[in-house]
């Protein structure tokens, strides 16, 4: 019966996940590189998402999307400040506008059920994770595993769904947040 041993090694912000498979006295080592984002890189990704999200929302000229994107952008920028009061305020603003985006997706006229599902798939896991993380509820790391759904939802919204073009600004910010949560 083979035994499998898995461990990780950290070196210069790179993780090597070593898998050792022991079979009948022989062993095989498989190294799998896993990149971990530094704080600076994730902050840069979020700032770029804010810039492109605001640009896209202003270009689309949908007032509700502009308000949601601006609120999420303000929340992200406040979280990135070094003052702890502003970080908490920014997180509260970000959580508030993520739930507003969820409600917007459910209530906007003219959306097909697939459009509502895509926006819900992107916004709900982000909202749930930050609520669980903020209040230190157990299970935040389990919800963190669901961050692949917002990324997949954004890819579908960006490349296959023509109805969500004006919402891509705030969906981009939420998807990049999900990516940084996956990689951190």
C-alpha positions as CSV (number, residue, x, y, z in Angstrom):
1,X,0.0,0.0,0.0
2,X,1.6,3.3,-1.0
3,X,2.0,6.1,1.5
4,X,1.7,9.7,0.5
5,X,3.4,12.5,2.4
6,X,2.7,16.1,1.5
7,X,4.6,19.1,2.9
8,X,5.4,22.6,1.8
9,X,8.6,24.6,1.7
10,X,8.6,28.4,1.6
11,X,11.4,30.3,-0.2
12,X,11.3,33.9,-1.4
13,X,7.4,34.0,-1.6
14,X,7.3,30.8,-3.5
15,X,5.9,27.7,-2.0
16,X,7.1,24.3,-3.2
17,X,4.6,21.6,-2.4
18,X,6.5,18.4,-2.1
19,X,4.6,15.1,-2.5
20,X,6.6,12.0,-1.5
21,X,5.1,8.8,-2.6
22,X,6.5,5.7,-0.8
23,X,6.0,2.3,-2.5
24,X,7.8,-0.8,-1.4
25,X,10.9,0.9,-0.2
26,X,11.1,3.2,-3.4
27,X,10.1,6.7,-3.3
28,X,9.3,9.5,-5.8
29,X,9.4,13.2,-5.0
30,X,7.1,15.5,-7.0
31,X,7.6,19.2,-6.5
32,X,4.8,21.5,-7.4
33,X,5.5,25.3,-7.5
34,X,2.8,27.4,-5.9
35,X,3.0,31.2,-6.2
36,X,1.9,33.2,-3.2
37,X,1.1,36.8,-3.7
38,X,2.9,39.3,-1.5
39,X,0.8,42.1,0.1
40,X,2.3,44.6,-2.3
41,X,1.3,42.6,-5.4
42,X,-2.3,42.0,-4.2
43,X,-2.6,45.7,-3.4
44,X,-1.4,46.6,-6.9
45,X,-3.8,44.2,-8.5
46,X,-6.7,45.7,-6.5
47,X,-5.7,49.2,-7.4
48,X,-5.5,48.3,-11.1
49,X,-8.9,46.6,-10.8
50,X,-10.3,49.8,-9.3
51,X,-8.9,51.9,-12.1
52,X,-10.1,49.7,-14.9
53,X,-13.5,49.1,-13.1
54,X,-14.1,52.8,-12.8
55,X,-13.1,53.4,-16.4
56,X,-15.4,50.6,-17.6
57,X,-18.3,51.8,-15.6
58,X,-18.0,55.4,-16.7
59,X,-17.6,54.3,-20.3
60,X,-20.8,52.2,-20.0
61,X,-22.8,55.2,-18.6
62,X,-25.1,53.1,-16.4
63,X,-25.7,55.3,-13.3
64,X,-26.4,52.4,-10.9
65,X,-23.3,50.5,-12.0
66,X,-21.2,53.7,-11.6
67,X,-22.5,54.1,-8.0
68,X,-21.7,50.5,-7.1
69,X,-18.3,50.6,-8.7
70,X,-17.5,53.9,-7.0
71,X,-18.6,52.5,-3.6
72,X,-16.5,49.3,-4.0
73,X,-13.5,51.4,-5.2
74,X,-13.8,53.7,-2.2
75,X,-13.9,50.7,0.1
76,X,-10.8,49.2,-1.5
77,X,-8.8,52.4,-1.4
78,X,-9.7,53.0,2.2
79,X,-8.7,49.4,3.1
80,X,-5.3,50.1,1.6
81,X,-4.6,53.1,3.8
82,X,-2.3,52.6,6.8
83,X,-4.8,54.0,9.3
84,X,-6.7,51.3,11.0
85,X,-9.9,53.3,11.4
86,X,-10.0,53.9,7.6
87,X,-9.3,50.2,7.0
88,X,-12.3,49.2,9.1
89,X,-14.5,51.9,7.5
90,X,-13.3,50.8,4.0
91,X,-14.2,47.1,4.8
92,X,-17.6,48.2,5.9
93,X,-18.1,50.2,2.8
94,X,-16.9,47.4,0.6
95,X,-19.2,44.8,2.3
96,X,-22.1,47.2,2.0
97,X,-21.6,47.8,-1.7
98,X,-21.0,44.1,-2.4
99,X,-24.5,43.3,-0.9
100,X,-25.9,46.3,-2.9
101,X,-24.4,44.7,-6.0
102,X,-26.1,41.4,-5.1
103,X,-29.5,43.1,-4.6
104,X,-28.9,45.1,-7.8
105,X,-28.3,41.8,-9.7
106,X,-31.5,40.3,-8.4
107,X,-33.8,43.3,-8.9
108,X,-32.6,45.0,-12.2
109,X,-35.3,45.0,-14.9
110,X,-34.3,43.4,-18.2
111,X,-32.0,40.7,-16.7
112,X,-32.4,37.1,-17.7
113,X,-32.2,34.5,-15.0
114,X,-28.7,33.6,-16.1
115,X,-27.6,37.2,-15.6
116,X,-29.0,37.2,-12.1
117,X,-27.3,33.9,-11.4
118,X,-23.9,35.2,-12.7
119,X,-24.1,38.4,-10.5
120,X,-25.2,36.4,-7.5
121,X,-22.4,33.9,-8.1
122,X,-19.8,36.7,-8.1
123,X,-21.1,38.8,-5.3
124,X,-22.5,36.4,-2.7
125,X,-19.2,34.4,-1.9
126,X,-17.3,37.7,-1.6
127,X,-19.9,39.1,0.8
128,X,-20.1,36.0,2.8
129,X,-16.3,35.6,3.1
130,X,-15.8,39.2,4.4
131,X,-18.6,38.9,6.9
132,X,-17.2,35.7,8.2
133,X,-13.6,37.1,8.3
134,X,-14.7,40.4,9.9
135,X,-16.6,38.8,12.7
136,X,-14.2,35.9,13.1
137,X,-16.9,33.3,12.4
138,X,-15.7,29.7,12.0
139,X,-15.7,28.6,8.4
140,X,-14.2,31.7,6.7
141,X,-11.4,29.5,5.2
142,X,-14.1,27.1,3.9
143,X,-15.9,30.0,2.2
144,X,-12.5,31.1,0.8
145,X,-12.5,27.9,-1.2
146,X,-15.6,29.1,-3.0
147,X,-13.7,32.0,-4.5
148,X,-13.3,30.1,-7.7
149,X,-17.0,30.7,-8.4
150,X,-16.7,34.5,-8.7
151,X,-13.7,34.1,-11.0
152,X,-15.5,31.7,-13.2
153,X,-18.6,33.9,-13.1
154,X,-16.6,36.9,-14.2
155,X,-15.0,35.0,-17.1
156,X,-18.5,34.0,-18.3
157,X,-19.8,37.6,-17.9
158,X,-16.8,39.1,-19.7
159,X,-16.5,36.8,-22.6
160,X,-19.8,35.1,-23.2
161,X,-22.6,37.3,-21.8
162,X,-23.5,40.5,-23.7
163,X,-26.1,41.6,-21.2
164,X,-23.6,42.4,-18.4
165,X,-21.3,44.8,-20.2
166,X,-22.3,47.8,-18.1
167,X,-21.8,45.7,-14.9
168,X,-18.3,44.6,-15.7
169,X,-16.7,47.4,-13.7
170,X,-17.8,46.3,-10.3
171,X,-17.7,42.6,-11.3
172,X,-14.0,43.1,-12.2
173,X,-13.2,44.5,-8.7
174,X,-15.0,41.6,-7.0
175,X,-13.3,39.0,-9.2
176,X,-9.9,40.5,-8.6
177,X,-10.6,40.4,-4.9
178,X,-11.5,36.8,-5.2
179,X,-8.3,36.1,-7.1
180,X,-6.2,37.8,-4.4
181,X,-8.1,35.8,-1.7
182,X,-7.3,32.5,-3.6
183,X,-3.6,33.3,-4.0
184,X,-2.9,34.7,-0.5
